[in-house]
Amino acid sequence: MSPQNNNTDTPSAAEPSSPAAFDIEALSPRQQRVVLVCDVVESVRWMEHDEDNAITRWSQFAAAVRSRIAPEHGGEVIKSTGDGLMMQFQAAPGAVAAANAMQKIASEGNQGYAPERQMHLRIGIHQTQARRDAHDLYGHGVNLAARITQLAGPGEIIVTPEVRDHLTDSLDGEIEDMGECYLKHLSEPQRVYRVGLSSEQHIPVLIKAKETLNLPCLAVIPFRCLDVGSPHDVLGDVLCGNMIAHLSKSKTIKVLSRLSTTPFKQHSWDAVLNGLNSHAQYIISGTYLVRSDIVQGDFELIDVAKQTVLHAGNFSAQISVFFQSNDLIATQLVSEAITALFSAESQAVICSPFPNLASYQLLLGSINLMYRSNREGFMRSKAMLDHLIERHPRSTSALVWRASWQILNSTRGLATDFKKES
């Protein structure tokens, strides 16, 4: 007989051991630190094009930062991920100098690579009180450093006023005030500055998506018959298939297949949202009843993210219509849905604001110069608008005013190449 284990303090092999509790007292005291956060722009797409090469280049870059750049500028790498770094520095000028060095070796490493295989960095720097342990930094200011990094374009360095106050313009780099910027999960805007080398030119976004357009995606859920157990239940599947067939012919919208949406026919609305929210931005669903061979129903076009109804309508037709080669009901519903969808998409783009006050000021300045009689000022407004379009390609305001400039350039007789102007 084997001896029994009477030690009740020892967990059995089947019982999972509980994770060690986090000891906040083990953290270092709060102290002033300059926090630098760096990540790769569109890293998922960069990895997708050539994963092995991307991993190798990032590892070499991170090693160079850890062994050479950080020590040379009074810094330390706190942690590294597959596409990002967090560092701390003793002083703001050292952090900016290190950031410039990082951008330089990244740019040099891109030589000879196609645009989609190039590695572009964006960097944010903030000075704040923070605590740390052996693996990480903690504090609101650390989160802010990560947030402002998202404002940087490829090859750019963004800093907060706390860092700007310790920099000397031209000596530490050209400093551009970007104004007040709104950041995700922060109620108040944050003033930020862009810092670059004196000879540095703005680096355009070179990485292109495989698709030239980011097309909206639509899912059609088979319509549900309100008469449970009715022999006409199949009509909802027929209507769904006809609508998907119509939508699939459009070059301006993507539509999920019937195989993807049919399983959601009998599920709750919460289940539909949870199942499709990562695949489609919009959903069409509806219900119907059959009375004396007449099908009467209603439908909705729903914005998945906002969980709001963009359009609602109803329909009525004989059963035979649904089985005709040219289903007029499906055509009607698709037409209404696409009209409402494009209206919502257009409105979202039109209302898309500039991310900072400086861009609004630049737009107003360019409009003011555009209507001056001075030719030099007029040409300067074109350069300002082109700069805004490059920085904010999804904003229509700058595009509209740039078109106005083009018209004025012709009507004022300033155009030199009329064929090109037309």
SETI-447760 format. One record per residue: x, y, z of N, C-alpha, C in turn; residue in three letters. Coordinates in steps of 0.2 Angstrom, whole numbers, plus 5000, padded with zeros to 4 digits. Atoms other than C-alpha are relative to their C-alpha. Example, Ala and Ser with C-alpha at 12.3 -4.5 7.8 and 13.67 -1.06 7.14 Angstrom:
# residues 2
500449945000506249785039500450065000Ala/499649944999506849955036499650055003Ser/
***
This chain:
# residues 422
500449945000500050005000500450065000Met/499649945001500750174995499850055006Ser/500249964994500850305009499650064997Pro/500449945002499550445009500350065001Gln/499849934999499950625007499550045004Asn/500449974995499250715022500150085000Asn/499849935000499950885017499450044996Asn/500649975004498350985013500250074997Thr/499849935003499351145008500349994993Asp/499750015006500051064993499549984995Thr/500550015005498951084977500149934996Pro/499950065004498550924967500250024993Ser/499849995007499150904950499550034995Ala/500649985004497450934943499850085001Ala/500249934998497351104951500550054997Glu/499549955003498051254941500350045006Pro/499749964995499251354951499850074998Ser/500249935001498651534954500650054998Ser/499449965002499751674946500250045006Pro/499749964995500851774957499750075000Ala/500349934999500051934964500550054998Ala/499549955002500752094957500150045006Phe/499849964994501752184970500250074998Asp/499949945002501552364967500650045004Ile/499549974995502752404982500749994997Glu/499350025003504152324972500250054994Ala/499849955005504052464959500550055003Leu/499649944998505352604959499650065002Ser/500349934999504852774966499950034994Pro/500249965006504052894954500650054999Arg/499549955002505452994945499950034993Gln/500049975006505653104931500449964994Gln/499750035005505953014915499850024993Arg/500249985007505953054896499949934997Val/500350065003504952914888500050004992Val/500050015007505252864870499649944998Leu/500350055003504052754860500050004993Val/499850005007504452694843499649934997Cys/500350065004503452574831500050014993Asp/499950005008503452524813499350014997Val/500649985003502152604802499749944996Val/500350055004500952474795500449935000Glu/499650064999501952334802499749934998Ser/500350075002500652194798500149994993Val/499950015007500752234780500749994998Arg/499350015002502652254780500249925001Trp/499850074999502752084788499749954995Met/500350055005501552004776500350004993Glu/499750005006502552054761500649955000His/499450045000504151964767500249995008Asp/499950014993504051894785500749995002Glu/499350014997505751824787500550064999Asp/499549945001506651974780499850055005Asn/500349944995505552094791500349985007Ala/499850024994505951994806500850015001Ile/499249995000507851994802500250075001Thr/499949935000507852174799499850045006Arg/500249974994506852224814500549985006Trp/499650034995507952114825500750045000Ser/499449975001509552194818500050075002Gln/500149944998508852364821499950015007Phe/500050004992508352334839500649995003Ala/499350014997510052264842500450065000Ala/499649945001510852414835499850065005Ala/500349954995509752534846500249985007Val/499950034993510052424862500850015001Arg/499350004998511952414860500450064998Ser/499649945002512452574852499650075001Arg/500349935000511152714850499850025007Ile/500349984994510352704867500650025005Ala/499449984996512052704877500350074998Pro/499749945003512752844866499650065002Glu/500449944998511352964871499649995007His/500250014993511052914889499349975001Gly/500750035000509552804886500149925001Gly/500050074998509052624890499349974997Glu/500650035002507852504881499749965005Val/500450034995506452454893499749944998Ile/500350065003505552334882500050004992Lys/500050005007505552274864499449954998Ser/500550055003504052194854500249984993Thr/499850025007504052124837500050064995Gly/500049945005503752294829500050075004Asp/500049944996504052424843500550005006Gly/499550004994505252484857499750055005Leu/500249944995504952584873500750015004Met/499349984997506552674880499950065005Met/500049954995506952794894500750044999Gln/499449965001508252934893500050055006Phe/499849954994509053054906499850074998Gln/500249935002508653214896499750004993Ala/500450005007507553264881500550014994Ala/499649995006508953324869500349934998Pro/499750075001509753144871499549964997Gly/500550045003508053064867499950024993Ala/500149975006507853174852500549984995Val/499550025004509553134846500049934998Ala/500050075001509352954848499449984995Ala/500650015004507652964839500250014992Ala/499749985007508553054824500449944997Asn/499650055002509852914824499649944998Ala/500450055001508552784824499750004993Met/500349995007507652864809500549994994Gln/499550005005509252874800500249934998Lys/499850075002509752694801499449964997Ile/500550035003508052644797499950024992Ala/500049975007508052754781500549974996Ser/499450035004509752694776499949924998Glu/500250075001509152514778499549984995Gly/500550015005507752544766500350004993Asn/499749995007508952574751500049934997Gln/500050065004508652444737499449965001Gly/500650044999506952384744499450044996Tyr/500649985003505352404735499650045005Ala/500349974995504152524744499649965005Pro/500450044996503052394751500449965005Glu/499650044996504552304759500550055004Arg/499649954996505252464767499850015007Gln/500249994993505252494786500050075002Met/500149934998504652664791499850005008His/500150004992504652714810499650075001Leu/500349944998503552834819500250005008Arg/499849994994504152904836499750055004Ile/500349954995503352994851500450005006Gly/499549994994504353064866499650055005Ile/500349964995503653134882500449995007His/499750004993504353184899499550005005Gln/500550014995503453124914500249975006Thr/499850044994503453054931499749934999Gln/500250075001503452864930500349955005Ala/499750054996503852704940500149944995Arg/499850055005504652554933500249935005Arg/499750064997505152374937500549974995Asp/499550035004506352254928499750004992Ala/500350025006505152234913499650064997His/500549955003504052394910500150075004Asp/500249944997503652574914499350015001Leu/500750004998502052624922499850085002Tyr/500249944999501052784923499650034994Gly/500449965005499852904914500450034994His/499649965005501252994905500349954995Gly/499750055005501952824898499549994995Val/500550015005500252794890499950064995Asn/500149945004500252974883500650004995Leu/499550015005501952944875499849954994Ala/500350055005501152794866499550034996Ala/500549975004499652894861500350054995Arg/499749955005500653034853500449974994Ile/499650035005501652914843499549994994Thr/500550025005500052874833499950064996Gln/500149945004500053054827500650014995Leu/499450005004501753034819499949974993Ala/500050045007501852994800500749964999Gly/499450045001503252884793500650055000Pro/499449975000504952944797500050075005Gly/500149944996504253074810500149995007Glu/499950004993504653124828499550055003Ile/500549964996503253194839500250015007Ile/499849994993503553274856499550045003Val/500449964996502553354870500350065002Thr/499749944997502753524877500649995005Pro/499650014994503653454892500749984997Glu/499350015004505053394879500250064997Val/499849945004504953544868500350055004Arg/499749954996505353654883500849995001Asp/499350014999507053574884500449994994His/499650005006507553584866500150074997Leu/499849935003508353724856499949994993Thr/500250005007507653754839500650014996Asp/499450005004508853724825500649955002Ser/499450034997510153654837499849925000Leu/500250075000509153494841499549984995Asp/500450025006508153504825499550054999Gly/500549955002506853604816499349985004Glu/500550014996505353614828499350034997Ile/500649975003503553634821499449995004Glu/500650004995502053674832499449974996Asp/500650035003500653554827499350025003Met/500649984997499353634838499749955005Gly/500450044995498053554849499749944996Glu/500250065003497753374844499649955005Cys/500450044996496353254850500349935000Tyr/499750074999496953084856499549955002Leu/500550054998495952924858500049995008Lys/500150014993495252904876500350055004His/499849944996495853074881499550054999Leu/500549955001494553204884500250074998Ser/499749945002495653354882500549994995Glu/499550005005496753394867500750015003Pro/499350004998498553374868500450044995Gln/499649965004499753504861500749964998Arg/499550045002501153424851500550044995Val/499549975004502753464841500349954996Tyr/499650055004503553384826500750035000Arg/499349985000505453384827500449964995Val/499650035006506653344812500650034999Gly/499449975002508353374806499950064996Leu/500149935004508653544798500049994993Ser/500050015007508953464781499549954998Ser/500550055001507553344783499450024996Glu/500649995004506153334770499549955003Gln/500650044998504453264774500049934996His/500050075004504453074770499349984999Ile/500650025002502953024761499849935002Pro/500250064999501952874764500149964994Val/499850045006502652744752499749935000Leu/500350075000501752584758499350004998Ile/500749995004500252554747499749935002Lys/500450064999498852434751499949964993Ala/500150055006498552284739499450034996Lys/500649975004496852364735500150075000Glu/500049935001496752534728499550045004Thr/500549974996495152574737499849965006Leu/500350044994494552524755499350004999Asn/500850015002492852464749499649985006Leu/500550024994491452454762499849934999Pro/500250075001490952274765499349995003Cys/500750014998489052224767499949935001Leu/500350074999488252064774499350004999Ala/500750005001486552014769499849935004Val/500350054996485651904782499449974997Ile/500650025003484351784775499450035004Pro/500649974997482651864779499649955004Phe/500350054995481651784793499250004999Arg/500750005000479851724791499750005007Cys/500349994994478751784805499549945002Leu/500450064999477651624803500449945001Asp/499550064998478651494813499749944997Val/500250065003478651334803499650004994Gly/500449995006477851404788500449974994Ser/499650035006478251314771500350064996Pro/499749945004478651494764500750025003His/499349984996480251504776500550004995Asp/499450005005481351464760500050074997Val/500049945003480851634753500550055002Leu/499549964997482051724765500749994997Gly/499450025003483451624758500150024993Asp/500049985007482951654740500150084999Val/499949935001482851844742500750025002Leu/499349994998484551844751500549984995Cys/499650025006485351754737499950044994Gly/500049965005484651864724500350075001Asn/499649934999485252024733500749995000Met/499350015000486951954735500349994993Ile/499950005007486951914717500150074996Ala/500049935002486552094713500650045002His/499449964997487852164725500649984998Leu/499350035002489252054719500250034993Ser/499849975006489152144702500350075001Lys/499749934999489652314710500750005001Ser/499249994999491452374709500150045006Lys/499949954995491152494723499849975007Thr/500250034994490652374737500249935000Ile/499950074999491152204744499449975004Lys/500650034997489852084749500249935003Val/499850074998490051924760499549954997Leu/500450065003489451754753499549985004Ser/500550034997487951664757500249955005Arg/499750044995488951534766500250035006Leu/499849964994489551664778499550025004Ser/500549974997487951734782499449965002Thr/500650044999486651594781500049975008Thr/500050024994487151524798499750045006Pro/500349954995486551684807499350014999Phe/500849985001484751674801499649995006Lys/500450014994484051604817500350025006Gln/499749984994485251684829499850075002His/500249934998484951834840500450054997Ser/499649945003485552004835500750015003Trp/499350004997486952004848500549954997Asp/499650055003487551844840500350024993Ala/499849975007487551924823500550055000Val/499549955000488452074828500749975002Leu/499350034998489851974837500349964995Asn/499750045005490051854823500250044993Gly/499849975006490151984809500350075001Leu/499749934999490852144817500750014997Asn/499449995003492552104811500149994993Ser/500050025007492052054793499650054996His/500449955004490752184788499850065004Ala/500249944997490352364791499350015000Gln/500749995001488552354786499649935000Tyr/500450065000487152224788499350024997Ile/500750005002485552204779499649945003Ile/500550054997484152104788499350024999Ser/500749985001482352094787499549945002Gly/500550054998480751994791499450014995Thr/500650005004479151954781499449955002Tyr/500650044999477451874781499749984993Leu/500350025007476451784767499349995002Val/500850005000474551814765499750004993Arg/500350015007473651744750500550014995Ser/499550005005475151724740500450074999Asp/499649935000475751904744500550005005Ile/499550004995477351924753500150085002Val/499949934997477452084764500650005005Gln/499450004996479052124773500350075001Gly/499649944999480252254780500749985000Asp/499250014999482152274780500350065003Phe/499649954997483452374788500850004998Glu/499349995002485252434783500350035007Leu/499849994994486252434799500850025000Ile/499349994999487952514803500249965006Asp/499850044995488852384813500350035006Val/499649974994490052494823499650045004Ala/500449954996488752624828499449965003Lys/500650034999487352494829499450054999Gln/500649965002486152614821499749994993Thr/500350015006484952604807500150064995Val/499949955005485452694791499450014996Leu/500650005005483952654781499549945002His/500550054999482352564784499450004994Ala/500550005005481052514771499549945000Gly/500550065000479652384766499949984993Asn/500150035007479152284751499449965000Phe/500650045000477652194745500049974992Ser/500050025006477552074730499749925000Ala/500250075000476851904724500549955001Gln/499550054999477751744728500449994994Ile/499750025006478151714710500650054998Ser/499549955001479151874709500749985002Val/499350024997480551804720500349944996Phe/499750065004480851654708500150024993Phe/499949975007480951764692500850014999Gln/499349995001482651784684500250075002Ser/499949934998482551974687499550015005Asn/500449994994481951984704499950075002Asp/500149925000481252164705500050025008Leu/500049994993481052154724500850015003Ile/499350004999482952114726500350064997Ala/499749945003483352254714499950065004Thr/500249944996482352374724500450015006Gln/499750004993483052334741500850024999Leu/499349985001484852334734500150074998Val/499949935002484652504726499950055006Ser/500149954994483952584742500649995005Glu/499550014995485252504753500750034997Ala/499449975003486752554741500050085001Ile/500149935000486052734740500150035007Thr/499949984993485952744759500749995003Ala/499350024997487652664762500550054997Leu/499649955003488552784750499950075003Phe/500149934996487752934758500350005006Ser/499750004993488352874775500850004999Ala/499350005001490152844768500250074998Glu/499949935002490153014759500050055006Ser/500149954995489553104774500649995005Gln/499450024995490953014785500650034998Ala/499449975003492253074773500050085001Val/500049925000491653254772500050035006Ile/500049974994491453274790500749985004Cys/499450024997493153194794500550065001Ser/499649944999494153334803500749995000Pro/499250004999495953384803500149985007Phe/499850034994496853304817500350055005Pro/499749954996497553464823499950074998Asn/500149935002497353654824500450034995Leu/499549975005498853694814499849994993Ala/500350015007498053614799499550044998Ser/500549955002496553714800500350074999Tyr/499749935001497653874802500350004993Gln/499750015007498553814786499550014995Leu/500549995005496953794777499750074999Leu/500349935001496253964781500550054997Leu/499549965003497954044777500049994992Gly/500050025007497953954760499450034996Ser/500649975003496154014756500150085000Ile/499949935000496654194761500450024994Asn/499549985005498154194749499749994993Leu/500250025007497154114735499650064997Met/500549955003495954264733500450075000Tyr/499649945001497354394734500250014992Arg/499849985007497854484717500749984999Ser/499350015001499654454721500249934997Asn/499850075003500354304710500449965004Arg/499650044996501654254722499649975006Glu/500450034995500354234736499549954997Gly/500550055003499154144724500449934999Phe/499650065001500554014720500249975007Met/499850024994501054004738499449965003Arg/500650044998499253944742499949934997Ser/499950075003499453804730500449955004Lys/499550044996500953744739499749985007Ala/500350014993500053754756499549944999Met/500550055001498553654749500349934998Leu/499750065002499653524741500349965007Asp/499750024994500553504758499449975005His/500650024996498853484767499749934997Leu/500350065003498253354755500549945001Ile/499550054999499853254757500049975007Glu/500050024993499753254776499349975002Arg/500750024999497853224776499649974994His/500350035006497353114761499349995000Pro/500750024999495653064768499650065001Arg/500449944999495053244771499950034994Ser/500249975007494053324757500050075000Thr/500049925000494153504763500650034995Ser/499449985003495953524756499949994992Ala/500150025007495453434740499550054996Leu/500549965003493953544737500350074998Val/499749945001494953704739500650004995Trp/499550015005496353634728499750004993Arg/500449995007495053614714499850074999Ala/500249935001494453794717500650044997Ser/499449975002496253844715500249994993Trp/499950025007496453754699499550044995Gln/500549975004494853834692500250084999Ile/499849935000495454014697500750014996Leu/499450005004497153974689499950014993Asn/500249995008496353954672499650064999Ser/500449945001495054094674500450065000Thr/499649944999496354214679500550014994Arg/499650005005497354174664500849985002Gly/499350014997498854114674500349934998Leu/499850075002498953934667500550014993Ala/499550005005500453904655499949944995Thr/500150065004499953734649499249985000Asp/500850015000498053734644499849934999Phe/500250075001498053554638500149965007Lys/499950044994498753494655499550035005Lys/500549974996497553614664499349974999Glu/500650035002496053544655499949925003Ser/
***
